[in-house]
Each structure stands twice: as structure tokens, then as C-alpha cells.
Amino acid sequence: MPVHASVTPAEESEVVALVQELVRLHSVNPPGNEAAVAEAIARQAEAWGLETRLDVVCDGRPNVLVRLAGAGERRGLLLSGHTDTVPPGEVAWEREPLSGELADGLIWGRGATDMKAGVAAMLVAMAALARRGWRPKGDLLFAGTVDEEVASLGARHLRDTGGLNGVGWIVIGEPTNLDVVPTHRGALWLEITAYGKTAHGSMPDLGVNAILHLAELLRWLGERRFPYQPHPLLAPPSMNVGTIAGGVKTNVVPDRCVATVDLRTLPGQDHAAIVQDIRDLAAELESTVPGLRVDVRIANDMPPVETPTDHPLVRTARAAIADALGAEPRVRGATYYTDGGVWVEAGIPIVIFGPGDDRLAHQPNEGVEVGQVVQAVRGYIAIAERLLGLGGRDDQA
């Protein structure tokens, strides 16, 4: 009998309890204090007999790595999750954001969906395989990385320290409603700063108003249409002005204003070309306003992820999940980005599959359905069984 078909009620209880424990641990980023989550994962994984270690990325922020050793006959499978969350926000929640409360068939709290449920389901899947004595043909790995919500420092550290060596496939456990997601948009975050000249508010003609001129540049940018090819699984590119700040007092012409802009891109779009286009726009504005200077800085550069829908990994994941869940999963794209953007250049095929409604990520009253978490455990087991246990060829996916 396949392991995914024999997940026990005790293991179902284990995954619920682990989600609750992780949600109750504060790991809001910024500032990014993921150590407590990483240590809790390590303790539990060790208790289940899995190899674990903490790998410090920066002060107080370790990646947590878990391994079920394989026979060395195939490449490894990396199950990827992140341990940080976004802040709860200013809107009041119906339940305490760090409660981990179990009610109405859901586990509630910040990070329940994004993505402590996926993390817990991956770990329980590995434990279920290990306790049955299953020996994979290649290493089954889990990486809980820090800082995915800001700059993916943990994913970059994993890449740069050899953590992807020998990995043949990556499954990222971000929330997908149990759909198979082989592609997501990229993210290009820019910090645009306008520098003007201060003056008395009653004599604005003697100054250069940084706020007004940056607003004009943002209007131009909002009207700009950067070239792209439509994608069958992804929404068109988008732009959001996330923050803007400037000025010191009502009766003073502001000499500085800074805005942050979030551009979401499609496969095939050139981030460097987009940045140069925006810098050209800034230079054009500068040329019409004496005394104005505009600086465009890249704050985050995450390329899109795209694994073709006919790729063997996508086909294998679909078949495994259909077998485990009893229904063919939907294949679609995602609007968000993942740590996978950091790993694209490694050439390792990536799919995203996890419990939770991704529309609830970063929202108040975040929660994840218990049934989906349990189904995700079965899905991860089934994917691992197919990639690391069936047949004899390393190139099956």
C-alpha cells in the first residue's frame, strides 16, 4: 500500500498540532525573528528521527534543514517553506493573530495559510515516510528559509552555500488551494527618490517641490506599458505604489520625497530593461525641472518562475496528487512570488503546491482548513514516492 494511503488519525492530529505550535510563535518580518520557529521545527524533526541542522544566515535568523537520507541512486527532492510572516496589520482581528485557535474546521492566525500549514504538512509527510522505514532512492530534503517576505535572504544563502547541490526537483509549499502551480509572476521593487529645493510655503516658486514632481513621475509610470507576451496561466503585469513619504511641515516646500513601487512581471520581461526605461523617464523629468534630481534604486529583484505545463515534474505532481486526493488538481499560475525566483538560474524544475487559499495570505483573520492540511500531507508523500521511490530512472521527472 502506498504510504499516502495509510496516513493515520494520529498523523493527522500531529500536523494540526504542529501548525498550531508554529502559528503561536512570533516570526513577523520585519524585523525577522524566525529563530523560535526554526528551533521548534528542528526539535520536532529530531524527535521523529530525521536529520536536522540549523544554518545561521545572519544574527538570530537560521535556516532549518531536514533530511531523510536516500540511497544515492537519484537526485534529491527539496521541499521548500519559509518561516517568516508579514505583520498582522492595523485592522482588528476576530481572533488573536497568534492564537493558533482551532474553530469551524480551520486553524486561525497569522501565517496559518502563508505558510506554516505547508511547512507542517511537509514535515509530517517526511516523518510518515521515515517511521514506515521508507528508503528513498535520493535524498528527501526540507528547507525552512528566513526572510522570504522581504528579500529572500535565506533562499539566497541556501543557494550560495551549496544547498541546491544534488537537488533535481523543488516543491514549494506556498498556499495554492491544493492546485498545482508551475509558474508565478516576478517582482521588481523600486525605491524612487526625488530631491528638490526647500522654500517657504508662501513662496513655492522659489523652491522645487519634490512631492509634486515625484507624483508626476508616478503618473507617467502608471501610464507606461512595458512590452510583454501574454501568458496562458498568469494575469498581465501590474504596478502598485506601496508607500510614499515626503515633506517636513505644511508651510515648507518639500525638498525630498520617496516612493516605493511594486512591479509584477511575466516570463520574458527584462527587469534590467524596465529599470533603464524608468530611469530614462526620470531623466526626462529632470531635464524639464531645473534643480530636480531623481534617483531610482532596485529594492528587490525576483524573476518569474516558469516550469512548462508539459514538463515531467508537472505531470508527475499532477498524477501523484490525483492519486492521493482522488481528483485531478487544477493547474494554474500564481500572482505572488516565492523563494523559487532566487533559484531559477540553477535550472532546477519547480512546482508550487500547498494547503490554504492564497487569497487569504497577508489578510486579517487568516486561517487554513484542517482538511486541506491533511490532504497536503498525502500529496507531499505521493510526490516523494513517485519521484524517489518508483521505477529505476533518474530522468523520469
DORO-433003 format. One record per atom (N, C-alpha, C): x, y, z; residue in three letters. Coordinates in steps of 0.2 Angstrom, whole numbers, plus 5000, padded with zeros to 4 digits. Layout:
BEGIN
XYZALA/...
// end
This chain:
BEGIN
500449945000MET/500050005000MET/500450065000MET/500350114996PRO/500750174996PRO/500650215003PRO/501250245005VAL/501250275011VAL/500650325012VAL/500550365006HIS/500050425007HIS/499350395008HIS/499250325006ALA/498550295008ALA/498450275015ALA/499050275019SER/499050255025SER/499150305031SER/499050365029VAL/499150415034VAL/498650405040VAL/498850405046THR/498450385052THR/498150445055THR/497550435059PRO/497250485063PRO/497750525067PRO/498250485070ALA/498750515074ALA/499250565070ALA/499350545064GLU/499750595060GLU/499350655058GLU/498750645057GLU/498350695055GLU/498250745061GLU/498250715067SER/498250765073SER/498950795074SER/499550755072GLU/500150785073GLU/500250855068GLU/499950845062VAL/500050905058VAL/499650965060VAL/499050955063VAL/498651005066VAL/499051045072VAL/499250995076ALA/499651025082ALA/500251065080ALA/500651045075LEU/501251075073LEU/501051145070LEU/500551145066VAL/500351215063VAL/500151255069VAL/499751235074GLN/499651275079GLN/500251305083GLN/500651255084GLU/501351275088GLU/501651335084GLU/501751325077LEU/502151365073LEU/501751435073LEU/501151435072VAL/500751495072VAL/500851535078VAL/500851505084ARG/500951545090ARG/501651575091ARG/502151555087LEU/502751585088LEU/502851645084LEU/503051695087HIS/503151765083HIS/503751755078HIS/503551775072SER/504151775067SER/503951825062SER/503751885064VAL/503551935060VAL/504151965057VAL/504151985050ASN/504652015046ASN/504452075042ASN/504752135044PRO/505252145048PRO/505052145056PRO/505552135060PRO/506252135059PRO/506552065057PRO/506052015058GLY/506351945056GLY/506651905061GLY/506251885066ASN/506551845072ASN/506251775071ASN/506551735066GLU/506251675064GLU/506551615068GLU/507051635073ALA/507451585077ALA/506951535080ALA/506451555084ALA/506051515088ALA/505651465083ALA/505451485077VAL/505151435073VAL/505651385070VAL/506251405068ALA/506751365066ALA/506851315071ALA/506951335078GLU/507151285083GLU/506551235085GLU/505951265084ALA/505351215085ALA/505351165080ALA/505451185074ILE/505451135068ILE/506051085070ILE/506651105071ALA/507251065072ALA/507051015078ALA/506751035084ARG/506650995089ARG/506150935087ARG/505650955083GLN/505150905081GLN/505450855076GLN/505750885072ALA/506050835066ALA/506550785070ALA/506950815074GLU/507450765078GLU/507050715082GLU/506450735085ALA/506050685089ALA/505750635084ALA/505650655078TRP/505450605073TRP/505950565070TRP/506550575072GLY/507150535069GLY/507450565063GLY/507350625061LEU/507550655055LEU/508250695056LEU/508650695051GLU/509250735052GLU/509050805052GLU/509350845056THR/509150915056THR/509850955058THR/509851015055ARG/510351065057ARG/510051135056ARG/510351185060LEU/510151255059LEU/510751285056LEU/510651325051ASP/511151365047ASP/511051435048ASP/511451465051VAL/511351545053VAL/511551585047VAL/510951625045VAL/511051665039VAL/511351735041VAL/511051755046CYS/511351815050CYS/511051815057CYS/511251865061ASP/511151865068ASP/510451845070ASP/510351785073GLY/509751765076GLY/509251745070GLY/509451735064ARG/509051715059ARG/509351655055ARG/509151595058PRO/509451525055PRO/508951495050PRO/509151475044ASN/508851425040ASN/508751355044ASN/508251315043VAL/508251255047VAL/508151205041VAL/508651155041LEU/508751105036LEU/508551035039LEU/508150995035VAL/507950925037VAL/508050885032VAL/508350825033ARG/508550775028ARG/508250705030ARG/507950665025LEU/507850595025LEU/508350565020LEU/508850535022ALA/509450515018ALA/509150465013ALA/509350475007GLY/509250425001GLY/509850385000GLY/509650334995ALA/510150284993ALA/510750314988ALA/510650374986GLY/511150404981GLY/511050384974GLY/510450344972GLU/510350324966GLU/509950374961GLU/509750434964ARG/509350484961ARG/509550554964ARG/509450604960ARG/509450674963ARG/508950674969ARG/509050734972GLY/508650744978GLY/508050784977GLY/507550784981LEU/506950824981LEU/506950864986LEU/506950934985LEU/506850984990LEU/506151004991LEU/505951004997LEU/505351035000LEU/505451095003LEU/505151155000SER/505351225002SER/504851255006SER/505051285012GLY/504551335015GLY/504951385018GLY/504551445020HIS/504851495024HIS/504551505031HIS/504951535035THR/504751535042THR/504551605045THR/504551655040ASP/504351715042ASP/503651735040ASP/503351785043THR/502751805041THR/502751885041THR/502151905037VAL/502051985037VAL/501752005044VAL/501752065046PRO/501452085052PRO/500652075052PRO/500352075057PRO/499652065057PRO/499252125054PRO/499552185054GLY/499252245052GLY/498852285057GLY/498552335055GLU/498252385060GLU/497452365061GLU/497152325056VAL/496452315057VAL/496352255062VAL/495852265066ALA/495752225072ALA/495552155069ALA/495752105072TRP/495652035070TRP/495052005074TRP/494651955072GLU/494151925076GLU/494451885081GLU/495051855079ARG/495351805084ARG/496051835085ARG/496351825090GLU/497051845092GLU/497551815086GLU/497951865083PRO/498351845077PRO/498851785078PRO/499051775084LEU/499551725086LEU/499151665090LEU/498551665090SER/498151615094SER/498251545092SER/498351535085GLY/498351465083GLY/497651425085GLY/497151465085GLU/496451435088GLU/496251385082GLU/495951335085LEU/495551285080LEU/494851295081LEU/494551315076ALA/493751335076ALA/493451325069ALA/492851305069ASP/492551305062ASP/492951265057ASP/493351215059GLY/493651175054GLY/494251215051GLY/494551265054LEU/495051305052LEU/495551315058LEU/496251325056ILE/496751345061ILE/496851415059ILE/496751465065TRP/496751535063TRP/497451565066TRP/497651615062GLY/498151655065GLY/498651675059GLY/499051725061ARG/499551755056ARG/500051695054ARG/500051685047GLY/500551635045GLY/500251565044GLY/499551555046ALA/499251495046ALA/499251475038ALA/499051515034THR/499051505027THR/499751515024THR/500051575025ASP/500651595022ASP/501251595027ASP/501551535028MET/501451475025MET/501651415030MET/501451425037LYS/501651375042LYS/501251315041LYS/500651315038ALA/500251255036ALA/500651215031ALA/500951245026GLY/501351205021GLY/501951175024GLY/502351215029VAL/502951195032VAL/502751135036VAL/502251135040ALA/502051075045ALA/501851015041ALA/501451025035ALA/501250965031ALA/501850935028ALA/502350975026MET/502950945023MET/503350905028MET/503450925034LEU/503750895039LEU/503450825041LEU/502750835042VAL/502450775044VAL/502450725039VAL/502450745032ALA/502550695027ALA/503150655027ALA/503750695029MET/504350665029MET/504350615035MET/504050635041ALA/504050595047ALA/503650525045ALA/503150535042ALA/502750475040ALA/503150425036ALA/503550455031LEU/503950415027LEU/504450375031LEU/504750415035ALA/505350395039ALA/505150335044ALA/504550345047ARG/504350295053ARG/504150235049ARG/503950235043ARG/503750165040ARG/504450135037ARG/504950165038GLY/505650135035GLY/505750145028GLY/505350195025TRP/505450205018TRP/506150235016TRP/506550205012ARG/507150225010ARG/507150255003ARG/507150325002PRO/507150354995PRO/507750334991PRO/507650334985LYS/508250324980LYS/508650394980LYS/508450444982GLY/508850504983GLY/508650544989GLY/509050594991ASP/508850624997ASP/508150664997ASP/507750655002LEU/507150695003LEU/507350755008LEU/507350815006LEU/507550875010LEU/507050925011LEU/507050955017PHE/506651015018PHE/507151075020PHE/506951135017ALA/507251195019ALA/506751245022ALA/506851265028GLY/506451315030GLY/506851385030GLY/506751425026THR/507151485025THR/506851545028THR/507351595030VAL/507151655033VAL/507051705027VAL/506651755029ASP/506651825025ASP/506351815019ASP/505851765017GLU/505551765011GLU/505151825010GLU/504851855015GLU/504351905015GLU/504651975013GLU/505351975013VAL/505652045012VAL/506152035006VAL/506751995007ALA/507251995002ALA/507551925001ALA/507151875003SER/507351805002SER/508151795004SER/508351825010LEU/509051815012LEU/509151735013LEU/508751705016GLY/508851635017GLY/508851585011GLY/508451605006ALA/508551565000ALA/509151584996ALA/509351644996ARG/510051664993ARG/510651624997ARG/510551625004HIS/511051595007HIS/511151515006HIS/510551485005LEU/510551415004LEU/510851404997LEU/510651444992ARG/510951434985ARG/511751444985ARG/511951494989ASP/512651514989ASP/513051474993ASP/512851434997THR/513151385002THR/513151314999THR/512851304993GLY/512851234991GLY/512251194993GLY/511751224995GLY/511151194997GLY/510751164992GLY/510851184986LEU/510451154980LEU/510851104976LEU/511451084979ASN/511951034975ASN/511550974976ASN/511550934970GLY/511250874970GLY/510450874970GLY/510150934970VAL/509450934970VAL/509150934963VAL/508650884962GLY/508450884955GLY/507750914954GLY/507350924959TRP/506650944959TRP/506550984965TRP/506151044965ILE/505951084970ILE/505251084971ILE/504951074976VAL/504151084978VAL/504151134983VAL/503851194982ILE/503751244986ILE/503051244989ILE/502951244996GLY/502351234999GLY/501951295001GLY/502051344997GLU/501551404997GLU/500851384996GLU/500351424999PRO/499651414998PRO/499451414991PRO/499151354988THR/498851354981THR/498151324981THR/497851314987ASN/497251284987ASN/497251214985ASN/497851184985LEU/498051114983LEU/498051114975LEU/498051164972ASP/498151164965ASP/498951154963ASP/499051134957VAL/499751134955VAL/499951204951VAL/500451234954VAL/500651304951VAL/501351294949VAL/501451294942PRO/502151284939PRO/502451354937PRO/502051414938THR/502351474936THR/502051534941THR/502451584942HIS/502251644945HIS/502551704942HIS/502251754943ARG/502551824941ARG/503151844945ARG/503551884942GLY/504151914945GLY/503951974949GLY/504451994953ALA/504352054957ALA/504952104956ALA/504852164954LEU/505352214954LEU/505152274958LEU/505452284964TRP/505352334969TRP/505852394968TRP/505552454967LEU/505952504966LEU/505852564971LEU/506352594973GLU/506352654978GLU/506552714974GLU/506052754973ILE/506152814969ILE/506152874973ILE/506752914973THR/506852974977THR/506953034973THR/506453084975ALA/506553154971ALA/506853204976ALA/507353234974TYR/507653284978TYR/507553354975TYR/507253404978GLY/507153464976GLY/507453524980GLY/507153574981LYS/507453634984LYS/506853664989LYS/507053674996THR/506653695001THR/506553775000THR/505953795002ALA/505753865002ALA/505153875007ALA/505053935008HIS/504453955012HIS/503853935008HIS/503353905012GLY/502753885009GLY/502353945005GLY/502454005007SER/502054055004SER/502454084998SER/503054054996MET/503354074990MET/503654004987MET/503153964985PRO/503353904982PRO/503753904975PRO/503653964972ASP/504053974966ASP/504853984967ASP/505053994973LEU/505753994975LEU/506053924976LEU/505653874977GLY/505853804978GLY/505753764973GLY/505853694974VAL/505753644969VAL/505353594973VAL/504753584972ASN/504353534976ASN/504453464974ASN/504853424978ALA/504953354977ALA/504353314977ALA/503853324981ILE/503253284981ILE/502853294974ILE/502753354972LEU/502353364966LEU/502753334960LEU/503353334960HIS/503753314954HIS/503753234954HIS/503853204960LEU/503853134960LEU/503153104959LEU/502653144961ALA/501953124959ALA/501853124951ALA/502153174948GLU/502153174941GLU/502453114938GLU/503053094940LEU/503453044938LEU/503052974939LEU/502652974945LEU/502252914946LEU/501652904941LEU/501452964939ARG/500852964935ARG/501152944928ARG/501652964926TRP/501952944919TRP/502052864920TRP/502352844925LEU/502552774926LEU/501852734926LEU/501352754929GLY/500752724929GLY/500452714922GLY/500552764917GLU/500352754910GLU/500752714906GLU/501352704908ARG/501852664904ARG/501652594903ARG/501752564897ARG/501652494896ARG/502252464893ARG/502552424898PHE/503152394896PHE/503052334892PHE/503352314887PRO/503252264882PRO/503252194886PRO/502752154884TYR/502652084887TYR/502252044882TYR/502351974883GLN/501951924879GLN/501451894884GLN/500851904883PRO/500351874887PRO/500451794889PRO/500251774895HIS/500451714897HIS/499751674899HIS/499751614897PRO/499051574897PRO/498851564905PRO/499351564909LEU/499151554916LEU/499251614921LEU/499451664918LEU/499651724923LEU/499251784921LEU/499051824926ALA/498751894925ALA/499351934921ALA/499051994918PRO/499552034915PRO/500052074920PRO/500552104918PRO/500952144923PRO/500552194926PRO/500852214932SER/500452264936SER/500952304940SER/500652364942MET/501052414946MET/500752434952MET/501052434958ASN/500752464964ASN/501252514967ASN/500952574969VAL/501352624973VAL/501252604980VAL/501752574983GLY/501552544990GLY/501652604996GLY/502152644995THR/502252695000THR/502452764997THR/502352815000ILE/502652874998ILE/502652925004ILE/503252955005ALA/503353005011ALA/503753065008ALA/503653125011GLY/504053175010GLY/503753235013GLY/504253285014GLY/504053345017GLY/504153345024GLY/504253405027VAL/504353415035VAL/503853455038VAL/503453495034LYS/503053545038LYS/502553575032LYS/501953595034THR/501453615029THR/501653685026THR/502053725029ASN/502253785026ASN/502953785024ASN/503253725022VAL/503853725019VAL/503853685013VAL/504153705007VAL/504153675001VAL/504653615002VAL/504353555001PRO/504753495002PRO/505353484997PRO/505953465000ASP/506453454996ASP/506653384995ASP/506253334998ARG/506353264997ARG/505753234997ARG/505653184993CYS/505053134993CYS/505253064990CYS/505053014994VAL/505252944992VAL/504652904991VAL/504652864986ALA/504052814985ALA/504352754983ALA/503952694985THR/504152634983THR/503652604979THR/503852564974VAL/503452544968VAL/503552464967VAL/502952434967ASP/503052354966ASP/502752344959ASP/503252324955LEU/503052294948LEU/503052224948LEU/502552194945ARG/502452124944ARG/502552104937ARG/502952064935THR/503152044928THR/503051974926THR/503051964919LEU/502951904916LEU/503551874914LEU/503551804913PRO/504151774910PRO/504251804903PRO/504951824902GLY/505151854896GLY/505251924896GLY/504951964901GLN/505152034903GLN/505852044906GLN/506152094903ASP/506852104905ASP/506852154911ASP/506952134917HIS/506952184923HIS/507452244922HIS/508052224919ALA/508552274918ALA/508352334913ALA/507952304908ALA/507752354903ALA/507152394906ALA/506752364910ILE/506252404913ILE/506552464918ILE/507052444922VAL/507352494926VAL/507652544922VAL/508052534916GLN/508352584912GLN/507752624909GLN/507252604907ASP/506652644905ASP/506452694910ASP/506352664916ILE/506152714921ILE/506652764923ILE/507252744923ARG/507752794924ARG/507852844918ARG/507652824912ASP/507552874906ASP/507052924908ASP/506452894910LEU/505852944912LEU/506052994917LEU/506452964922ALA/506653014927ALA/507153064924ALA/507553044920ALA/508053094917ALA/507653144913ALA/507153124909GLU/506753164905GLU/506353224910GLU/506153194916LEU/505853244920LEU/506353294923LEU/506953274925GLU/507453314927GLU/507653364922GLU/507653354916SER/507853394910SER/507353454910SER/506753444912THR/506253504912THR/506153544918THR/506453524924VAL/506453554930VAL/507153564933VAL/507353624932PRO/508053644935PRO/508053634942PRO/508553604945GLY/508653594952GLY/508353534955GLY/507953494950LEU/507653424952LEU/508153374951LEU/508253324955ARG/508653264954ARG/508253204956ARG/508253154953VAL/507853094954VAL/508253034954VAL/508252994959ASP/508652934960ASP/508152864960ASP/508352814956VAL/507952754955VAL/508352704958VAL/508152664963ARG/508552614966ARG/508152544966ARG/508552494965ILE/508152424965ILE/508152404972ILE/507552394975ALA/507552364982ALA/507452294982ALA/507152264977ASN/507052184976ASN/506952174969ASN/507352114967ASP/507352094960ASP/507252014960ASP/506551994959MET/506451924959MET/506151904952MET/506551864948PRO/506251854942PRO/505651804942PRO/505251804937PRO/504751754937PRO/504951684937PRO/504551634939VAL/504651564939VAL/504251534934VAL/504451494929GLU/504051454924GLU/504351384923GLU/503951334925THR/504051264923THR/503551254918THR/503751234912PRO/503151214907PRO/502651164909PRO/502051174907THR/501551134910THR/501651054907THR/502051044902ASP/502150984900ASP/502750954902ASP/503150984907HIS/503750964910HIS/503550904914HIS/504050854914PRO/503950794918PRO/503750804925PRO/504050854928LEU/503950864935LEU/503250884936LEU/502950924932VAL/502250954932VAL/501750894931VAL/501950844926ARG/501550794925ARG/501550744931ARG/502150734934THR/502250684940THR/501850714946THR/501950774947ALA/501550804953ALA/500750804952ALA/500550814946ARG/499850814944ARG/499550734946ARG/499950694943ALA/499750624944ALA/499750594951ALA/500250614955ALA/500350594962ALA/499850624966ALA/499650694965ILE/499150724969ILE/498450694967ILE/498350684961ALA/497650654959ALA/497550584962ALA/498150544963ASP/498050484966ASP/497950494973ASP/498350534976ALA/498250544984ALA/497650574986ALA/497350624982LEU/496750664984LEU/496150644980LEU/496150594975GLY/495650574972GLY/495250614967GLY/495650664965ALA/495350714960ALA/495950744956ALA/495850764950GLU/496450794946GLU/496450864949GLU/497050884950PRO/497150954953PRO/497151004947PRO/496951064948ARG/496951114943ARG/497651144943ARG/497851164937VAL/498551184935VAL/498451264933VAL/498751304937ARG/498651374936ARG/499351414938ARG/499351484937GLY/499851524939GLY/499651554946GLY/500151594949ALA/500151624955ALA/500251704954ALA/499951744957THR/500151814957THR/500751834961THR/500851794967TYR/501351814971TYR/502051784969TYR/502551804972TYR/503251774971TYR/503451724976TYR/503951684975THR/504151634980THR/504951644980THR/505251604985ASP/505951594985ASP/506251564979ASP/505751534975GLY/505951504969GLY/506251554964GLY/506051614964GLY/506451664960GLY/507151664961GLY/507351654967VAL/508151654968VAL/508451594965VAL/508051544964TRP/508451484962TRP/508351464954TRP/507951514951VAL/507851504944VAL/508451484940VAL/509051524941GLU/509651514937GLU/509951454938GLU/509751414944ALA/510051354945ALA/509851294940ALA/509251314936GLY/508951274931GLY/508651214934GLY/508451214940ILE/508051154944ILE/507351164943ILE/506951114940PRO/506251124939PRO/505851134946PRO/505351184946ILE/505051204952ILE/504251194951ILE/503951174956VAL/503151174956VAL/502951204963VAL/502451234963ILE/502151254970ILE/501551224971ILE/501451194977PHE/500851154979PHE/500851154987PHE/500251184989GLY/500251184997GLY/499451204999GLY/499351195005PRO/498651205008PRO/498551275009PRO/497951295009GLY/497751365010GLY/497551405004GLY/497051445005ASP/496851495000ASP/497351554999ASP/497651554994ASP/498151614993ASP/497851684993ASP/497251684992ARG/496951754993ARG/496851775000ARG/496951735005LEU/496951755012LEU/497651775014LEU/498151765010ALA/498851775013ALA/498851855014ALA/499251875019HIS/499351945021HIS/498651975023HIS/498151945024GLN/497451975026GLN/497351965033GLN/496952005036PRO/496651995043PRO/496251935043PRO/496251905049ASN/495851845050ASN/496051785046ASN/496751775045GLU/497051725041GLU/496851655044GLU/496651605040GLY/496551545043GLY/496651495037GLY/496751425039VAL/496851375034VAL/496451315036VAL/496151285031GLU/495651225033GLU/496051165035GLU/495851135040VAL/496151075043VAL/496151025037VAL/495651015034GLY/495550965029GLY/496150975023GLY/496251035021GLN/496751045016GLN/497451025019GLN/497551045025VAL/498251025028VAL/498350955028VAL/497850915030VAL/497950845030VAL/498050815022VAL/497650845018GLN/497750825011GLN/498450845008GLN/498650895010ALA/499350915008ALA/499850865010ALA/499750845017VAL/500250785019VAL/500250735014VAL/499650705012ARG/499650655007ARG/499950675001ARG/499850734998GLY/500050754992GLY/500850754992GLY/501150784997TYR/501850784998TYR/502150714998TYR/501850665002ILE/502050595002ILE/502050564995ILE/501450574991ALA/501350544985ALA/501850574980ALA/502050634980ILE/502550664976ILE/503250634977ILE/503450634983ALA/504050604985ALA/504050524983ALA/503550494984GLU/503550424982GLU/503650414975GLU/503350454971ARG/503450444963ARG/504150474961ARG/504350524964LEU/505050554962LEU/505650514964LEU/505550484970LEU/506150454974LEU/506050384975LEU/505450354973GLY/505350284975GLY/505150234970GLY/504850264964LEU/504550214959LEU/505050214953LEU/505050154950GLY/505450154944GLY/506150154945GLY/506550154940GLY/507350154940GLY/507650204937GLY/507350254934ARG/507650304930ARG/507750374934ARG/508250404934ASP/508350474937ASP/508050524933ASP/507950514927ASP/507650564922ASP/506850564921ASP/506550524926GLN/505850524925GLN/505450584926GLN/505750634929ALA/505450704930ALA/505950754929ALA/
// end
